[in-house]
Each structure stands twice: as C-alpha cells, then as structure tokens.
Amino acid sequence: MHYTTQMDAARKGIITDQMRIVAQKEKMAAETLRHLVAEGKVVIPANKNHKNLSAEGVGQGLRTKINVNLGVSKDCCDIELELEKAKLAIALKTEAIMDLSCFGKTQEFRRKLIELSPVMVGTVPMYDAVGMLDKDLKDITVDEFFSVVERHAEDGVDFMTVHCGINRATAQRVKRNKRLTNIVSRGGSLLFAWMELNNQENPFYEYYDRLLDICEKYDVTISLGDACRPGSINDSTDPAQIEELITLGELTKRAWARNVQVMIEGPGHMALNEIAANMLLEKKLCHGAPFYVLGPLVTDIAPGYDHITSAIGGAVAAANGADFLCFVTPAEHLRLPNLDDMKEGIIAARIAAHAADIAKGIPGAREWDNQMSAARAAVDFPRMIELAIDPEKARRYREESKPECEDTCTMCGKMCPMKNMKKILSGEDLSIL
C-alpha cells in the first residue's frame, strides 16, 4: 500500500521499516508505536532521501533524545572541523545533529553531513537564506524563502525548524510587552525583522500549506520553532511566549491533517519552578505533540558553565514531559564551541536525558544504574569504567591517582566502605591500619 509519510503509513495500519527499527531500540511493541505515530504523539524523522539513516523516535513513552548543534559561520568557516564535530557527536551516541550553518558553502557541508550521518539531521532554512541567496534580508522574496526550504528537503534533511508561529499579531504582542532580552531566536528575529521591513505577514505562517506540501513530499518533520522563547529567566512564560504556543498548537492540527509529522520547540531560559507547568502547557495546547527544548537554562549567570545550567533544566523538563533535549555547551553565549566543548555539552545532555528516563520509568533506563551499583559493591573498577557514560574520562581519573590497593581508590583507601562491607559480610577479617 502506498504512503507519503510515516504518519500516513501509521494511519493506514502500515508498520514501516523505520517503525520496526525504532520499536526494537525502544523495547516497544511495533503496533503500540504505530498507534502513537498515527496520533502524532511520536515522530520518526526520516527523509526519503536520507539513505543511511538509522531511525529514531521522539515522543511519548520513548527514551529522551538529545540533539547536537554545529555548522559554519562567517567567523568560523571550517567545514572539516564541523565534520569532525559531527563524527564526535555520533561516537558519543547523540540521536540528532542540527546543521545551523549560516555562511559560505552551506549546501556542500549539509550534503556531506547527511551522507556520513546515520543519525537524524535537522536544519533551520531561515539561517541559510541570506547566505545562500546572497541578498539582504529585506529583499528576499516569499518564493525564494520556499526555494531554500525545498533545497534542504531535497538534500535529505529529516527535520526542519521553521518559525511559523511568529505572525504579525504575536510580533505586536512582543512590542507591547517589553522584554529584558527581546527575541533571542536567530530565525525568529530574522523573520520579525523581515515582517517589519516589508510590512508583510510571516510567509511561513501566511503560506503554511506551501510548507506542508514540501514536508509531505519528502517526509520532513516540521519542528515548529519558538521565535518567542525566553532568552532570560525574566522573560519566561510571558504573553508573547504563550500566544505563540497557542498558534503552534493550531498549526500542529493543520499539519496532522496533511499527515505531516510535527515537533514543538520550547524554552529557552526559565526558572526551575516554572518548568513543570510549561511542559504541561505545551502538551495541552499542542495536543500531545513531542516537545523539543533548549535547556531550559535555569539561571543566567553562568557563562562558561551553561552545559550545567542547561542539564539541570533539561532533566526537570524531560522528567515532566519534554521528549527531546538540545545540548548546550560551556561556550554558549560566548563563542562557537570547539571539540572539547562539544563533548562536555553532549555528556551533560545525555546525563540529563538519562536521569529523566529513570524518573519516567522508561524500560531499561534503571538497569544501567543497577549494573553500575553492582560493580561498585563488588569494588570492580574495570567494570565501573566500562559502564560509565564517559569511560575515557573515568579511566583517566583512575589512572591519574593510583591507590595503594587496586580494589580501592585514593579517596578512602583501606577505609573503603564498599570493600570493607564486602569483607565483613563474607566473614573475612578486616585490617584498616
């Protein structure tokens, strides 16, 4: 039976190859997964032109996924370095990579990334428009915007962030309700500027059906961008953010009517006590569509450590319903991240995602921790290192500070409670001196 998208297949009762792969990874019955995809509560971003993709699902009942951002800019235009970052991200078990390139040979890089990547690839076509078209923002036409979207889809992009919800009404709401940090979304700010400069409606809102045509053709998942996400904890849960979220919920239903898969993007910066309520709001207003969050960063004072502020917020968000975490590196707000920054950000995001999966009761999540605890109780350091989320760092720390006895560490030495309890409970003698 013919189908256009994963959602179309699911609604026709078809279990696709991608659904089978995801079901196996998630330890979920394929029929259960099919039902969730049909309802829009799970997406499987899988462009028909991304030939080497190992599909992943995002949404209800599945492991929390993480995304890594990379890409070239005018100040840092090294394609080979960005490809090295992509290889590192794949090696560190990220499930998605977003190419945020905004200058230079964007298509060359994007095609190379998709060719090497078995993980899903996302883009923000708006970032690419100025560079690819080599025109001032004001002079870009509606047709040209959509030509960029189509080119990304043709190249094999699995999901696209498109800021469809920042319409002229929401733009006025931003003006009337003064923010400390205004609009911090790059794509959102560009569309806001285009609307102001041309006195026209957001083309991706006004001609939304045209966007759906492209996404249906290639089975591109729309990641409905949050142009009004808060860029500081002061601006969170304000009228502009909520109005845009309501609009995104309406656009979600329109996409589903065309069998186009949808994710919703969310904050941003947000105080810890607001996160759970925001997750509930998104799920209610957007009809259970998967939620993709950047952070949220729970404090604004930690440049150089924002992988930590993000991981704190990400763990709380995912435990309360977020499905997809965008990593944040220590370089956030300061510069383009290097390879070391990338690794720190990925590990922090993976820890947050795993902590949330334990809280959500995702099958298999707690087993990993139980295996680590058993290795600690057995004072089995090789096994502990093997099970570590970052075995390389765990091994290096162990080797940098060798204990007198191999079955202890230099923190406790012969006073190691794990070693001593093991001995006492097995009836052995104990000598600490």
Secondary structure, DSSP 8 states (H G I E B T S, - for coil): ---SSHHHHHHTT---HHHHHHHHHHT--HHHHHHHHHHTSEE----TT-TT-----EETTS--EEEEEE---SS---HHHHHHHHHHHHHTT-SEEEE---SSSHHHHHHHHHHH-SSEEEE-HHHHHHHHHTS-GGG--HHHHHHHHHHHHHHT-SEEEE--S--HHHHHHHHHS--SS----HHHHHHHHHHHHHT---HHHHTHHHHHHHHHHHT-EEEE--TT--SSGGGTT-HHHHHHHHHHHHHHHHHHTTT--EEEEE-SB--GGGHHHHHHHHHHHTTT--EEEE--BS-S--TT-HHHHHHHHHHHHHHTT--EEE---TTTTTS---HHHHHHHHHHHHHHHHHHHHHHT-TTHHHHHHHHHHHHHTT-HHHHHHHSSSHHHHHHHHHHS--SSTTS-TTTGGG-HHHHHHHHHTT------
